[in-house]
Amino acid sequence: MATYVSTVDLLPAVHDLAGLNALPASAPAVQAGTQLDLADVSRARKETSARECFCLHNPAAVTDEEVSRAKVREEAIVLQHVNANYAGAGQPDWFLPAMNAALEPLKQNIQNVQHDIQGIQNTQHDIQQGIQNVQNVLEGQIRAQNLQNIARVENCKLNAGDQLRSLPDFAGNNVPNFPEHGRSLARMTGPPINALLNAYGLPLDGTVAERRSRLASFIGVSHLV
């Protein structure tokens, strides 16, 4: 006499959220080792149908999840009857290897898609990092230009012998050998003037006097002597 191989427990009662009195009753549990009974299939199917009906007309009384649990329980009982009465009706030995072989290209395609997605994510990260780097550079240049403008305003008010305020370069760094005052700039020769012009990205053409005047104008000095 065929018996149940595994126990199929009783489903938890549905929640009467709508305050209804006539909720679907649960089918009784099926115990492993007991005799197979088609009435268990019928009761499980009635429970599923009742829950589906209540869910359709009273969604607050029976949820979709509670309907799905009833369907799974019904299938668990039906499957044990099928296995007991139709031995060998399951999948043949060749089915699983053949299925795996058929699915292998799909698995490979999925892996390729995942790899492509990872590449896109890496590219997005690199782009975001590049944008952040550009923003950092621009913010640094803006700060440096603000400091340069402040220094120019102060320097243009000074006399030739007053202490000059040094201008940073466009990266915000201090420039070495910046002239101490206007008179120091007036005495500077070609090489140190060229070094300062180069630090500020200014042209190096012209005579020493022209280059000195160009540097003086850039740092805001109006009095050399």
C-alpha positions in Angstrom: 0.0 0.0 0.0 1.5 3.3 -1.1 2.2 5.8 1.7 3.2 9.4 1.9 7.0 9.8 1.9 7.1 13.2 3.5 4.8 15.2 5.8 2.9 18.1 4.4 2.0 20.4 7.2 -1.1 22.3 7.8 -1.0 25.9 6.4 -1.2 28.8 8.9 -4.6 30.3 9.1 -5.3 33.3 7.0 -5.5 36.7 8.7 -9.1 38.1 9.0 -8.0 41.6 8.2 -11.4 42.5 6.8 -13.4 41.2 9.8 -15.1 38.5 7.8 -16.6 35.5 9.5 -16.5 33.0 6.6 -12.7 32.5 5.9 -11.5 29.4 3.9 -10.8 26.5 6.2 -7.4 24.9 6.1 -7.0 21.3 4.8 -5.6 18.9 7.4 -2.0 18.0 7.6 -0.7 14.9 5.8 1.7 12.7 7.8 4.6 10.8 6.4 4.0 7.0 6.5 0.2 7.3 6.3 -1.7 5.8 3.4 -2.1 7.9 0.3 -5.6 9.3 0.0 -7.0 11.2 -3.0 -9.3 13.0 -0.6 -6.2 14.9 0.6 -5.7 16.1 -3.0 -9.3 17.2 -3.2 -9.1 19.0 0.2 -5.9 20.8 -0.7 -7.4 21.9 -4.1 -10.6 23.2 -2.4 -8.4 25.2 0.0 -6.5 26.7 -2.8 -9.7 27.6 -4.8 -11.3 29.1 -1.7 -8.3 31.3 -1.0 -8.1 32.4 -4.6 -11.8 33.3 -4.5 -11.4 35.3 -1.3 -8.3 37.0 -2.6 -10.1 38.0 -5.7 -13.2 39.5 -3.9 -11.6 40.4 -0.6 -7.9 41.1 -1.0 -7.7 42.4 2.6 -8.9 39.0 3.9 -6.5 36.7 2.0 -3.2 37.9 0.5 -1.5 36.7 -2.7 1.2 35.1 -0.6 -1.4 33.1 1.3 -2.8 31.9 -2.0 0.7 30.9 -3.2 1.3 28.9 -0.1 -1.8 26.9 -0.7 -0.8 26.2 -4.3 2.6 25.0 -3.2 1.1 22.7 -0.6 -1.4 21.3 -3.1 1.5 20.5 -5.5 3.4 18.8 -2.8 0.6 16.4 -2.1 -0.1 15.8 -5.8 3.5 15.1 -6.5 3.7 12.3 -3.9 0.6 10.7 -5.5 2.2 11.0 -9.0 5.5 9.4 -7.8 3.7 6.6 -6.1 1.3 5.7 -8.9 3.4 6.5 -12.0 6.9 5.2 -11.2 9.3 6.2 -13.9 7.2 9.0 -15.2 9.8 11.5 -14.1 12.6 12.8 -16.3 14.8 10.2 -18.0 18.5 9.9 -17.3 19.5 11.8 -20.4 17.3 14.8 -19.7 19.4 16.6 -17.1 22.7 16.4 -19.1 20.9 17.4 -22.3 19.3 20.4 -20.5 22.6 21.5 -19.0 24.2 21.3 -22.4 21.4 23.3 -23.9 21.6 25.9 -21.2 25.4 26.3 -21.4 25.4 28.9 -24.2 22.8 30.8 -22.2 24.9 30.7 -19.1 27.9 31.9 -21.1 25.8 34.8 -22.5 24.7 35.7 -19.0 28.4 35.7 -17.9 29.3 37.9 -20.9 26.5 40.3 -20.0 27.6 40.4 -16.4 31.1 41.1 -17.6 29.9 43.9 -19.8 27.9 45.4 -17.0 31.0 45.3 -14.8 32.9 47.1 -17.5 30.3 49.7 -17.9 30.3 50.2 -14.1 34.1 50.6 -14.1 33.9 53.1 -16.9 31.2 55.1 -15.1 33.5 55.1 -12.0 36.5 56.3 -14.1 34.3 59.0 -15.6 33.1 60.1 -12.3 36.6 60.1 -10.9 37.8 62.2 -13.9 35.0 64.7 -13.4 35.9 64.9 -9.7 39.5 65.5 -10.6 38.6 68.3 -13.1 36.4 69.9 -10.5 39.2 69.8 -8.0 41.6 71.4 -10.4 39.1 74.1 -11.4 38.3 74.8 -7.7 42.1 75.1 -7.0 42.6 77.4 -9.9 39.7 79.6 -8.8 41.1 79.8 -5.3 44.6 80.6 -6.7 43.1 83.4 -9.0 41.3 84.9 -6.0 44.5 85.0 -4.0 46.3 86.5 -7.0 43.7 89.2 -7.3 43.9 90.0 -3.6 47.7 90.3 -3.8 47.5 92.5 -6.9 45.1 94.9 -5.2 47.4 95.2 -2.2 50.5 95.5 -4.4 49.2 98.3 -6.5 48.8 100.5 -3.4 52.4 100.1 -2.3 55.4 102.3 -2.9 58.6 101.0 -4.5 60.2 100.2 -1.2 57.2 98.5 0.5 57.0 94.8 1.1 55.2 93.1 -1.8 52.6 90.4 -1.3 53.6 87.2 -3.2 51.2 85.8 -5.8 50.8 82.0 -5.9 50.9 80.2 -9.3 47.6 78.9 -10.8 48.0 75.6 -8.8 48.1 77.6 -5.6 51.8 77.0 -4.9 54.2 79.7 -3.7 56.6 80.9 -6.4 60.2 81.0 -5.4 62.4 84.1 -5.7 59.4 86.4 -5.8 60.7 90.0 -5.6 60.7 91.5 -2.1 59.6 95.0 -3.2 59.3 97.1 -6.3 62.9 98.1 -6.2 64.0 94.4 -6.1 62.0 93.8 -9.3 63.6 96.9 -10.9 67.0 95.4 -10.4 66.2 91.9 -11.6 68.0 90.6 -14.7 66.8 88.4 -17.5 67.1 84.8 -16.0 65.1 85.4 -12.7 62.5 87.5 -14.6 62.1 84.6 -17.1 61.8 82.1 -14.2 58.9 84.1 -12.7 57.2 84.7 -16.1 57.4 80.9 -16.8 56.0 80.1 -13.3 52.9 82.3 -14.1 52.6 81.0 -17.7 53.4 84.4 -19.2 55.2 85.0 -22.5 59.0 85.2 -22.5 59.5 87.3 -25.6 60.7 90.9 -25.7 63.6 92.8 -24.1 64.4 92.5 -20.4 62.7 95.8 -19.8 59.5 94.6 -21.6 59.5 91.3 -19.7 60.1 93.2 -16.4 57.2 95.5 -17.2 55.0 92.5 -18.1 55.8 90.8 -14.8 55.2 94.0 -12.8 51.8 94.5 -14.4 50.8 90.9 -13.7 51.7 91.1 -10.0 50.1 94.5 -9.6 53.2 96.6 -9.1 52.9 100.2 -10.4 56.1 101.7 -8.8 59.4 100.0 -9.6 61.6 102.9 -8.2 
